[in-house]
Amino acid sequence: MSELRFDGRVAVITGAGRGLGRAYALLLAARGCKVVINDNGSATRGDEIVSNPAQEVVDEIVAAGGEAVACTESVATAQGATAIVQAAIDAWGRIDVLIHNAGNVRYGMIADLSDDDLNAVFDVHLKGGFWLVRAAFPHMAAAQYGRVILTSSCSGLYGSKNTVNYGMSKAGLMGLNNVTALEGGPYNIRSNTIIPAAVTRMADGLDTSAYPPMDPELVAPMVGWLAHESCDVSGEHYIAAAGRMARAFATETKGVFRKDWSIEDIAADIAAIRDPAGERWTFPPYPSGMSDHLGRSFEWAHKERAQ
């Protein structure tokens, strides 16, 4: 296969000063992409500016012969997200790729988490994702082209103790991805999530001694493909973990149909309702997952009631 390149394309990558975002930026830039390196240099909690890594990555890309500009606006406000997208428009007149990677973490159990810590994580991950997509969408729609990659997490898929704000945000981004894919379809805008696992500063404080190699560079190729014009999927969720690439998706058991139900009927049939070994229904969100889900359910109901 010939090398997949990004010549003439412009990408905005949030949280690109370090870790995963930096790996994405360096890979795309090496393949000819012009890149807005967004990073406000905050600590992992997002409440303190500790450095200016965005310019450092820009310098690294330029020294290698690429093109990049730095943007230190925060994704945690609508105004900041709009300014991040505008940085691409001001520099190169377009935005082809949006990768929302910026993140923060504030630990706390459900009963103890403060409103401030809840909102601080929502603002960066979930609301930041929405604000960025909202700002980028008109430009992509006008160009009849776009690639959106939102960063979810296994915490969004499965949950994790002590980070309810993070898990809720990451699950919410999967929902945002589904709708972005649906609304973007007519404009050749494809949207997918990356569910990455890498040892970065977000893992500070965790015991990673038993982990296999998990450098950000192991995740970057999947993000690169999702960002490329040849990417032909949308509304999907992709895992990149320690060298493993996979797809995650929601699926349903076929379940049980009755014309009428009682609480006792549920109790009697719960094993069959939950049974994952029988027939399963899987409806990709794009292009018609919700209508397919409802249509199959309605079809079964009409068939049973006609008997």
C-alpha positions as CSV (number, residue, x, y, z in Angstrom):
1,M,0.0,0.0,0.0
2,S,1.2,3.5,-0.8
3,E,1.9,5.9,2.1
4,L,-1.3,7.6,3.3
5,R,-0.5,11.3,3.4
6,F,-2.2,14.5,4.5
7,D,-0.7,17.0,2.0
8,G,-2.9,20.1,1.8
9,R,-4.9,19.1,4.9
10,V,-5.2,21.1,8.1
11,A,-5.7,19.5,11.5
12,V,-6.6,20.9,14.9
13,I,-5.4,18.8,17.8
14,T,-6.3,19.7,21.4
15,G,-4.0,18.7,24.2
16,A,-1.3,18.3,21.6
17,G,1.6,19.6,23.7
18,R,2.3,16.3,25.4
19,G,1.5,12.6,25.5
20,L,-1.0,11.3,23.0
21,G,-1.8,14.6,21.3
22,R,1.9,15.3,20.7
23,A,2.2,11.8,19.1
24,Y,-0.8,12.5,16.8
25,A,0.6,15.9,15.8
26,L,4.1,14.6,15.0
27,L,2.7,11.7,12.9
28,L,0.3,13.9,10.9
29,A,2.8,16.6,10.4
30,A,5.4,14.0,9.2
31,R,2.8,13.0,6.6
32,G,2.3,16.5,5.2
33,C,-0.5,17.8,7.4
34,K,-0.5,21.4,8.7
35,V,-1.4,21.3,12.4
36,V,-2.7,23.6,15.0
37,I,-1.1,22.5,18.3
38,N,-3.5,23.4,21.0
39,D,-2.4,23.1,24.6
40,N,-2.8,25.6,27.4
41,G,-0.1,24.0,29.5
42,S,-2.2,23.2,32.5
43,A,-1.5,20.6,35.2
44,T,-3.5,17.4,35.1
45,R,-6.3,18.9,37.2
46,G,-6.6,21.7,34.8
47,D,-6.4,24.4,37.4
48,E,-2.9,25.6,37.0
49,I,-0.8,26.6,34.0
50,V,2.6,25.0,34.4
51,S,4.3,25.3,31.0
52,N,4.0,26.1,27.3
53,P,4.4,22.8,25.5
54,A,2.4,23.9,22.4
55,Q,5.2,26.0,21.1
56,E,7.7,23.3,21.8
57,V,5.9,20.9,19.6
58,V,5.5,23.6,16.9
59,D,9.2,24.2,17.0
60,E,9.8,20.4,16.7
61,I,7.5,20.1,13.7
62,V,9.0,23.2,12.0
63,A,12.5,22.0,12.6
64,A,11.6,18.8,10.7
65,G,10.3,20.7,7.8
66,G,6.6,20.8,8.6
67,E,4.0,23.5,9.3
68,A,2.4,24.2,12.6
69,V,1.1,27.0,14.8
70,A,0.5,27.1,18.5
71,C,-2.8,27.9,20.2
72,T,-3.0,28.2,24.0
73,E,-6.7,28.8,24.3
74,S,-8.7,26.5,26.6
75,V,-11.3,24.1,25.4
76,A,-13.1,24.6,28.7
77,T,-15.2,27.5,27.4
78,A,-17.2,28.0,24.2
79,Q,-15.1,31.1,23.4
80,G,-11.9,29.2,23.8
81,A,-13.0,26.3,21.6
82,T,-14.1,28.7,18.9
83,A,-10.8,30.5,19.0
84,I,-9.0,27.1,18.6
85,V,-10.8,26.3,15.4
86,Q,-10.4,29.9,14.2
87,A,-6.6,29.5,14.6
88,A,-6.7,27.0,11.7
89,I,-8.9,29.3,9.6
90,D,-6.6,32.3,10.3
91,A,-3.5,30.3,9.5
92,W,-4.6,28.3,6.5
93,G,-8.2,29.1,5.6
94,R,-9.6,25.7,6.4
95,I,-10.0,22.9,8.9
96,D,-10.1,19.3,7.6
97,V,-9.4,17.3,10.8
98,L,-10.5,17.9,14.4
99,I,-9.0,15.7,17.1
100,H,-10.3,16.5,20.6
101,N,-7.7,15.0,22.9
102,A,-7.4,17.6,25.7
103,G,-8.1,16.2,29.1
104,N,-8.0,16.7,32.8
105,V,-8.7,14.5,35.8
106,R,-10.1,15.2,39.3
107,Y,-10.7,12.2,41.5
108,G,-13.6,11.6,43.8
109,M,-16.3,9.1,44.7
110,I,-19.9,9.8,43.8
111,A,-20.8,10.8,47.4
112,D,-17.8,13.1,47.8
113,L,-17.2,14.7,44.4
114,S,-17.7,18.5,44.5
115,D,-19.7,20.4,42.0
116,D,-16.5,22.3,41.0
117,D,-14.7,19.0,40.2
118,L,-17.6,17.6,38.3
119,N,-18.0,20.7,36.2
120,A,-14.2,21.2,35.6
121,V,-14.0,17.7,34.0
122,F,-17.3,18.1,32.1
123,D,-16.1,21.4,30.7
124,V,-12.9,20.1,29.2
125,H,-13.9,16.6,28.0
126,L,-17.6,16.7,27.2
127,K,-18.6,20.3,26.7
128,G,-15.2,21.0,25.1
129,G,-15.9,18.3,22.6
130,F,-19.3,19.8,21.8
131,W,-18.0,23.3,21.6
132,L,-15.2,22.3,19.2
133,V,-17.5,20.3,16.9
134,R,-20.0,23.1,16.9
135,A,-17.3,25.6,15.9
136,A,-15.7,23.3,13.2
137,F,-18.9,21.9,11.7
138,P,-19.9,24.9,9.5
139,H,-16.4,25.1,8.0
140,M,-16.4,21.4,7.3
141,A,-19.9,21.4,5.9
142,A,-19.1,24.3,3.5
143,A,-16.0,22.3,2.3
144,Q,-18.1,19.1,2.0
145,Y,-15.3,17.3,3.9
146,G,-14.3,16.7,7.5
147,R,-12.8,14.1,9.9
148,V,-13.7,14.3,13.6
149,I,-12.0,12.1,16.2
150,L,-13.2,12.4,19.8
151,T,-11.4,10.8,22.7
152,S,-13.4,8.4,24.8
153,S,-12.1,5.9,27.3
154,C,-12.6,2.4,28.7
155,S,-13.9,4.5,31.7
156,G,-16.7,5.6,29.4
157,L,-17.4,2.0,28.2
158,Y,-17.1,0.3,31.6
159,G,-16.8,2.9,34.3
160,S,-14.0,3.2,36.9
161,K,-14.2,3.9,40.6
162,N,-13.2,7.3,41.9
163,T,-13.5,9.1,38.5
164,V,-17.3,9.4,38.0
165,N,-16.9,12.8,36.3
166,Y,-14.4,11.4,33.8
167,G,-16.4,8.2,33.0
168,M,-19.6,10.2,32.5
169,S,-17.8,12.6,30.2
170,K,-16.2,9.9,28.1
171,A,-19.5,8.1,27.7
172,G,-21.1,11.4,26.7
173,L,-18.5,11.9,24.0
174,M,-19.6,8.6,22.5
175,G,-23.1,10.0,22.2
176,L,-21.8,13.2,20.7
177,N,-19.8,11.1,18.2
178,N,-23.0,9.3,17.1
179,V,-24.9,12.5,16.4
180,T,-21.9,14.1,14.7
181,A,-21.7,11.2,12.4
182,L,-25.4,11.4,11.6
183,E,-25.5,15.1,11.0
184,G,-22.2,15.1,9.2
185,G,-23.0,12.3,6.8
186,P,-24.5,14.4,4.1
187,Y,-21.4,16.6,4.1
188,N,-18.8,13.9,3.9
189,I,-17.9,14.5,7.6
190,R,-17.0,11.3,9.3
191,S,-16.8,11.1,13.1
192,N,-15.4,8.3,15.3
193,T,-14.0,7.9,18.7
194,I,-10.6,6.7,19.9
195,I,-10.5,4.7,23.1
196,P,-6.8,4.8,23.8
197,A,-4.6,3.3,26.5
198,A,-1.1,4.8,26.9
199,V,1.2,5.7,29.8
200,T,1.2,9.5,29.9
201,R,1.1,12.0,32.7
202,M,-2.6,11.2,33.1
203,A,-1.4,7.9,34.7
204,D,0.6,9.7,37.3
205,G,0.1,8.0,40.7
206,L,-0.9,4.7,39.2
207,D,1.2,1.6,39.5
208,T,2.2,0.9,35.9
209,S,5.0,-1.5,36.7
210,A,3.2,-4.5,35.2
211,Y,2.1,-2.8,32.1
212,P,3.4,-3.8,28.7
213,P,4.9,-1.1,26.4
214,M,2.2,1.5,26.1
215,D,3.8,4.5,24.4
216,P,1.5,7.1,22.8
217,E,3.1,6.2,19.4
218,L,1.3,2.8,19.6
219,V,-2.1,4.7,19.5
220,A,-1.2,7.3,16.9
221,P,-1.6,5.1,13.7
222,M,-5.3,4.4,14.5
223,V,-5.9,8.1,15.0
224,G,-4.0,8.8,11.8
225,W,-6.3,6.4,9.8
226,L,-9.5,7.8,11.3
227,A,-8.2,11.3,10.3
228,H,-7.4,10.3,6.7
229,E,-9.6,10.9,3.7
230,S,-9.6,7.2,3.0
231,C,-11.4,6.5,6.3
232,D,-14.7,5.1,5.2
233,V,-16.4,4.5,8.6
234,S,-18.4,6.9,10.8
235,G,-20.1,6.7,14.2
236,E,-17.8,4.0,15.4
237,H,-15.5,3.5,18.4
238,Y,-12.0,2.2,18.1
239,I,-9.7,0.8,20.8
240,A,-5.9,1.2,20.7
241,A,-4.3,-0.5,23.7
242,A,-0.8,-1.8,24.1
243,G,-0.6,-2.8,20.5
244,R,-4.1,-4.1,20.2
245,M,-6.4,-2.5,17.7
246,A,-10.2,-3.3,18.0
247,R,-13.7,-1.9,17.6
248,A,-16.2,-1.4,20.4
249,F,-19.9,-1.3,19.9
250,A,-23.2,-1.6,21.7
251,T,-25.2,-4.8,21.1
252,E,-28.6,-6.0,22.4
253,T,-29.9,-9.5,23.2
254,K,-32.9,-10.4,21.2
255,G,-34.8,-10.6,24.4
256,V,-38.3,-11.9,25.0
257,F,-41.7,-10.7,23.6
258,R,-45.0,-10.9,25.4
259,K,-48.2,-9.0,24.6
260,D,-48.6,-8.1,28.3
261,W,-46.0,-8.0,31.1
262,S,-46.1,-8.0,34.9
263,I,-43.3,-7.7,37.4
264,E,-43.5,-11.4,38.0
265,D,-43.2,-12.1,34.2
266,I,-40.0,-10.1,34.2
267,A,-38.6,-12.1,37.1
268,A,-39.6,-15.4,35.4
269,D,-38.0,-14.4,32.0
270,I,-35.0,-12.3,33.2
271,A,-32.5,-15.1,32.3
272,A,-33.7,-15.2,28.7
273,I,-33.9,-11.4,28.6
274,R,-30.3,-11.1,29.7
275,D,-29.0,-14.2,27.7
276,P,-25.9,-13.1,25.7
277,A,-25.5,-16.5,24.1
278,G,-28.6,-16.3,21.9
279,E,-29.4,-14.1,19.0
280,R,-28.0,-10.6,19.3
281,W,-28.9,-7.4,17.5
282,T,-26.2,-4.9,16.7
283,F,-27.1,-1.6,15.0
284,P,-24.3,0.8,14.1
285,P,-25.3,4.3,15.0
286,Y,-24.5,5.6,11.4
287,P,-26.4,5.8,9.1
288,S,-29.6,4.5,10.7
289,G,-29.0,2.8,14.0
290,M,-31.9,4.3,16.0
291,S,-34.5,3.7,13.2
292,D,-33.1,0.2,12.7
293,H,-33.4,-0.6,16.4
294,L,-37.0,0.7,16.5
295,G,-37.9,-0.9,13.2
296,R,-36.8,-4.4,14.3
297,S,-38.6,-4.1,17.6
298,F,-41.8,-2.9,16.0
299,E,-41.6,-5.6,13.3
300,W,-41.5,-8.3,16.0
301,A,-44.3,-6.7,18.0
302,H,-46.6,-6.4,14.9
303,K,-45.8,-10.0,13.9
304,E,-46.5,-11.4,17.4
305,R,-49.7,-9.5,17.8
306,A,-51.0,-10.6,14.5
307,Q,-50.9,-14.2,15.5
